[in-house]
Amino acid sequence: MEFPFEQDRKRRQLDSGRLLKRNHNIKAGDSRTIARATLISMIGLFMAKITGFLREVLVVPILGYGMYSDPYYIAFAIPDFLFALLIGGAVAAAITPTLSEGIEQNREREAWRSVSIFISIAGIVMMAVLGLAAILMQWLLPAINPGRLAKVINAAIPVSRILLVQCFFMTLIALTQGILTSYKRFGLAAFGVMIYNILFMIVLITFGEESLAGLKKVAWGVVGSAAIYFLFQLVLARRELKHFKFNLDYKDSGFKKLLGLAIPTLLSGSVLHLNGLIMNAFTNQFTGAITSIIQANQTFMLPYGVIAVGIGTVMLPNLTGFYAKRDYQQCKQLFTKSIRRALFLTGPIAVIFFVLDFETIQLIFQWSSKYKNSDVVITGEVLQWLCVSLIAQTIVYMTNQAFYARKVTRIALFNGIMTLILNPLFCVLFTKVFDYGVKGIAMAHAAYSVLSALIVYTLYKLHKPQAKPYRIFPFMLRLAYCLIIMGLVLSAINLIPIYPSGKVLQAVVYLIKLIIGLVVYYIAGISINLHEVIDLRNKLKIKISN
């Protein structure tokens, strides 16, 4: 016998289930569906990173190296930190898993009520904090940039105030993107950043110049680009956002649970940005040092943002669905495949960047005499150590995403606090004690990234043993063998005295070295029957035969 309220609840769940099946294919998918979504996401992220790269390439030719490029980069520090503090990781850790679980369990409306309250309160808090930051900016920027030239800081302050408006739009964009991810809308949404970057480039080319007025014009152009990006996301999410209702009921139990998930992640995300601010504080050796650090970081972020983030973004809602059903075997299989695929793809890129550090920076950023060979050498040395971080941070990101799928966010906070302690210690050690200069900052980043990866991955295996990935350590040893062989061959080729002049010739020589390196990597994988390489070979055979 069922009570009337139980019958009503079942009827609502059944109606909700029919609605979901009619409107979306949003339940946890099979391997083929996940692979297709991963490919779309990675293509979108690749286009975003390529256009973002092109955007960064324009900075030094238009703004110069140092005097105006440094204020340009410094101006983003506070807005980026506030974004991480107030919304950042909350989308991946709280909003996406909450909606994904609600969809999987036919509780979409209930999940949307909690998410609506979260979005409403987050929007109001963000506006208040951004207003306060605008007032305090003239004290905040000098405080986080000790020892830097006063004229550089004075140029950055008004630009940073303008970029606070862009931060608000980025908050709205992150929220809509999280909603689209929950509904597995990986299509056009994946190309939003590309549109933003193209608009950004147009702004730089049109308004950028080596002056404070030029920096301000660029900042307002960035705000306009972010506004257009948000409108694009809004159009894509219009069907899903019909569920949103402005609500400030902070006593709602679902909202409290959501907040409990979000706060540790927001704090851990803020810690990551604090680490960035700490690293920037050590880049006071010379004007232009922060430009080298950020451009090397942008290069490191290309494969990380395309591969690790692309695979992790698609993994999260599907892994959440499997956990909601307590299907630990599927959880184990999906996470194992995802982290192996991410490492298999990022590994060879890390080796290429490490061995061809000078050629990589020269090809990407040196487009005029304003960027001297000595500047390229400095940026390249920074990039080499960030290649170690690339492998480690891929493990950290994938493992954190897997924790978020379990609705466990405390680990990310613990990890963030640990790195916040280690980062300044390593920075002092490598830049002050051992006097490695700017590259010492990258060495510090690599050191704490490796420790972070070891700790987070170990905690993941211990947290729920029945869902832990299998045979990752043997895979890492086999992967290391392939990468070492590839690195040795590339290093030998790099000893050949070839000094191409002109971008076309530089690109051709770089491409030849890259192809040789990848072929060696492939052959090394075949020689030890590395599963990912064998799978790639079989797919290539099918493509060729068709």
Protein Blocks (a to p, Z undefined) as FASTA:
>chain_A
ZZfklmmmmmmmmmmmmmmmmmpccbccdfklmmmmmmmmmmmmmmmmmmmmmmmmmmmm
mnoghjlmmmmmmmmmmmmmmmmmmnmmmmmmmmmmmmmmmmmnopmkmmmmmmmmmmmm
mmmmmmmmmmmmmmmmmmmmmmmmghiafklmmmmmmmmmmmmmmmmmmmmmmmmmmmmm
mnopaklmmmmmmmmmmmmmmmmmmmgccdfklmmmmmmmmmmmmmmmmmmmmmmmmmmm
mmpccdfbfkbmklmmmmmmmmmmmmmmmmmmmmmmmmmmmmmmbghjlmmmmmmmmmmm
mmmmmmmmmmmmmmmmmmmmmmmnopaklmmmmmmmmmmmmmmmmmmmmmmmmmmmmmmm
mmmmmmbfklcfklmmmmmmmmmmmmmmmmmmmmmmmmmmmmmmnopaklmmmmmmmmmm
mmmmmmmmmmmmnonojmlmmmmmmmmmmmmmmmmmmmmmmmmmmlgcehklmmmmmmmm
mmmmmmmmmmmmmmpccddehjklmmmmmmmmmmmmmmmmmmmmmmnopaklmmmmmmmm
mmmmZZ
